[in-house]
């Protein structure tokens, strides 16, 4: 069991470093020009599973690329919330990418799931709960 835990830590360290993109479904190991699921970010559990162990495994710095992605989704997500739902705040549906895709996509059976932003924010709370106010992420609300 210890070996599996350390292997998981290795995968997160290898695929998510400060200054890089967050780990996607295949991490660094995606091959070719057309990888499965377009090698994008699925917010209905896949991206979250990559980062669940970050705090408990003492790898908070590996979550920084995820936090930068979350920050980058806020502005397009505000527009999506306004246009699609007439709502304030921000929303992200089940898929996104590095260009800030937040609108429903990938068909109605999956695409009309507007909970991606809420699930992502759980990681921010976990980071705070583990690291407190002096945590390593310097992002935060912007106006």
N, C-alpha and C positions, 0 to 999 in steps of 0.2 A: 504494500500500500504506500509506503514511503517513496518508493521508486516512481510510482504513478504520480504522486503529488509533485515530486521534483520535475518529472517530465512535463507536467502541466505548467509549472513555473517557467521552465525553459521555453515552451511554446509561446507563452505570453511575452517573455523578455525578447524573444527573437522576432516577434511579429508586431510589437507595439512599443516604440521608443519615443521619448520626447523629441519633438520636432518632425516626426514622421506622421503618416496617415494612420488612423486606427486600424486594428486588425479587422479584416473582412471575413467572409465565410471560408475562404481558403488560406488566408494569411499570405505569407511570402511564397507559398508553394503552389499557387495557381499557375497552370501551364496554358500556353497558347493565347490566341486572340479572342476566343469565345469560351471562357471558363463557365462552369455551372453557375446558375443564378446571376450571370453577368458579373460575378465577383463584386457585387454591390453590397450595400448594408441593409439587412432585413431587420426591422425594428420590432417585429412581433415575437422575437425571442433570440434569434441567432446572434445578433450583435451583443445583446445583454449577456448571453452565456459566455462569450469570450472574456468578459470583464468581471463576472461574478467573483472569481478568485483573487482579483487584484488586491483588494484590501486585506482579506484574511491571510493571503500568502505573503504579506509585507512587500507588495510590489506597487504601491500607490503611484509611483512615477510612471509606471506603464499605462496608467489610466489617463494620463495627460492628453494624449492624442484624441481619446474619446471626448474629453471635456472641450477640446478645441472644436471638434465636430459639432457637439451640442451647441456651442456658442455660435457657430456659423449657420446653424439652422434656424436661429431665432428670427432674424429679419424675414427670410422667405416664408417661414412658418406663420408670422403675423399676417402677411398678405394672404396666405391660404386660409387662415381662420376667418379673415374679414370677407373674402370673396366667396368661399364655399359655405360658410356657416353664419355670416353676419355677426361674428363673435370677436371679442377682444382676446388678448393673449396670443399664444402661438400653438400651432398644431403641426404634427408630422404624421404621415400615414405609415403604412407598413414597410415601404422601401424608401431609401434615400441614396444619395451619392455625394461625392465631394463638391458637386456644383449646387447643392442646396435644394434638391428635389424634395418637396414636401406635400405635393398634391396627391389625390387618390390615383393609384396606378395599378397595373397588373391584373385588371379584371375586377368586377364587383365582388366576387366571393372573397377576395383578399384585400383589394384596394380600398374598400370603404371602412377600414379599421383606423380610426383617428387617434389611437392611444399611444403612438410611438413617442411623442414628446413626454408624456407622463411616465412611461417606462424608463426613458433615458434619464429623467430627473431623479429617479430612484438612485442612480449611481452617484449623483452629486450629494445626495443625503448620506449615502454610505461612506463616501469620502470624508464628509464632515464628521460623521459619527466616529470614524476610526481615527481621524487626524486632528479634529478640533479646529479651532480658529486659525492656528498657525500651520495649517496644512500646506502642501506643496503647490496646489493650484492657485494661480494668481488671477484667474478670470473672475467673473462676477457680473452683476447687473451693469448694463450700460444704458445710457439714455439715448 
